[in-house]
Amino acid sequence: MNTFTISDLQIDAALLSAAESVLREDETLAGFVEQSIGQGVRLRQMQRDSIARGLAGAEDAERTGDYIGADEVLRELDEMRLAKERDGGR
């Protein structure tokens, strides 16, 4: 795996101080930044994939006419909530 150095990364002093204040024992700022970038990348990939699935589902529903309307979904959710309340929240 190739690694690269980001040498001209400028960080606001307050953000740098906040980041340093949450470092764990034996954790470096560089390690924290690398981990944060990795988490950000994974989050954005999941968001992108989720949006793609949603759009594909919407296109499929429009093409086939097979979908459940918002009113029906909300009605079913309300019925589920009421049933939970009757059961004492269990």
C-alpha positions as CSV (number, residue, x, y, z in Angstrom):
1,M,0.0,0.0,0.0
2,N,1.4,3.4,-0.9
3,T,1.3,6.2,1.6
4,F,1.4,9.9,1.1
5,T,2.2,12.9,3.3
6,I,-0.1,15.9,3.5
7,S,2.3,18.6,4.5
8,D,0.3,21.8,3.8
9,L,-2.8,20.9,5.8
10,Q,-3.9,24.1,7.5
11,I,-6.2,23.7,10.6
12,D,-7.9,26.4,12.6
13,A,-6.2,26.8,16.0
14,A,-9.5,26.1,17.9
15,L,-10.1,22.9,15.9
16,L,-6.5,21.7,16.4
17,S,-6.8,22.3,20.2
18,A,-10.1,20.4,20.3
19,A,-8.6,17.5,18.4
20,E,-5.6,17.4,20.6
21,S,-7.9,17.4,23.7
22,V,-9.6,14.2,22.7
23,L,-6.5,12.2,21.7
24,R,-6.3,8.9,23.5
25,E,-3.2,7.7,25.4
26,D,-0.5,6.8,22.9
27,E,-2.5,8.3,20.0
28,T,-0.9,10.8,17.7
29,L,-2.6,13.7,15.9
30,A,-1.5,12.2,12.6
31,G,-3.2,8.8,13.5
32,F,-6.3,10.6,14.6
33,V,-6.5,12.6,11.3
34,E,-5.9,9.4,9.3
35,Q,-8.7,7.6,11.2
36,S,-11.0,10.5,10.8
37,I,-10.4,10.6,7.0
38,G,-11.1,6.9,6.8
39,Q,-14.4,7.3,8.7
40,G,-15.4,10.2,6.6
41,V,-14.7,8.3,3.4
42,R,-16.7,5.3,4.6
43,L,-19.6,7.5,5.7
44,R,-19.8,9.3,2.3
45,Q,-19.6,6.0,0.4
46,M,-22.5,4.6,2.5
47,Q,-24.5,7.9,1.8
48,R,-23.7,7.7,-1.9
49,D,-24.8,4.0,-2.0
50,S,-27.9,4.7,0.0
51,I,-28.9,7.5,-2.3
52,A,-28.3,5.3,-5.4
53,R,-30.4,2.5,-4.0
54,G,-33.2,5.0,-3.2
55,L,-33.1,6.5,-6.6
56,A,-33.1,3.1,-8.2
57,G,-36.1,2.0,-6.1
58,A,-38.0,5.2,-7.0
59,E,-37.3,4.6,-10.7
60,D,-38.4,1.0,-10.4
61,A,-41.6,2.0,-8.6
62,E,-42.4,4.6,-11.2
63,R,-41.7,2.1,-14.0
64,T,-43.8,-0.7,-12.5
65,G,-46.4,1.3,-10.7
66,D,-45.7,-0.9,-7.7
67,Y,-45.2,1.3,-4.6
68,I,-46.8,2.2,-1.3
69,G,-47.9,5.8,-0.9
70,A,-46.7,8.0,2.0
71,D,-50.2,8.1,3.5
72,E,-50.4,4.3,3.8
73,V,-46.9,4.1,5.3
74,L,-47.7,6.8,7.8
75,R,-51.0,5.1,8.7
76,E,-49.2,1.8,9.2
77,L,-46.5,3.4,11.4
78,D,-49.2,5.1,13.5
79,E,-51.0,1.8,14.0
80,M,-47.7,0.2,15.1
81,R,-47.1,3.0,17.5
82,L,-50.6,2.7,19.0
83,A,-50.2,-1.1,19.3
84,K,-47.0,-0.6,21.2
85,E,-48.7,1.9,23.5
86,R,-51.5,-0.6,24.2
87,D,-48.9,-3.2,25.0
88,G,-47.2,-0.9,27.5
89,G,-44.3,-0.1,25.2
90,R,-43.1,-3.7,24.9
